[in-house]
Amino acid sequence: MLLAIYSIISTKIGFFIYYSFRSVWVFKFFYFSFLSF
């Protein structure tokens, strides 16, 4: 039971880290493309 809760929490944290890193890269891409204008 505890292992299932731990796996659910770890997958949620993993998705959060993955999406936050991806949004940072998207923000950098838009920022640099805006600077190139």
C-alpha positions as CSV (number, residue, x, y, z in Angstrom):
1,M,0.0,0.0,0.0
2,L,2.7,2.4,1.0
3,L,4.7,1.5,-2.1
4,A,1.8,2.3,-4.4
5,I,1.4,5.8,-2.8
6,Y,5.1,6.4,-3.1
7,S,5.1,5.4,-6.8
8,I,2.1,7.7,-7.5
9,I,3.8,10.6,-5.7
10,S,7.1,10.0,-7.5
11,T,5.4,9.9,-11.0
12,K,3.6,13.2,-10.2
13,I,6.9,14.8,-9.1
14,G,8.6,13.4,-12.3
15,F,5.9,14.9,-14.5
16,F,6.1,18.2,-12.7
17,I,9.9,18.4,-13.2
18,Y,9.6,17.3,-16.8
19,Y,6.9,19.9,-17.7
20,S,8.7,22.7,-15.8
21,F,12.0,22.0,-17.6
22,R,10.1,21.9,-20.9
23,S,8.3,25.2,-20.3
24,V,11.6,26.8,-19.4
25,W,13.1,25.8,-22.7
26,V,10.0,27.0,-24.6
27,F,10.2,30.3,-22.8
28,K,13.9,30.7,-23.7
29,F,13.2,29.8,-27.3
30,F,10.5,32.5,-27.5
31,Y,12.6,35.0,-25.7
32,F,15.6,34.6,-28.0
33,S,13.4,34.6,-31.1
34,F,11.9,37.9,-29.8
35,L,15.4,39.3,-29.3
36,S,16.5,38.4,-32.8
37,F,13.8,40.7,-34.2
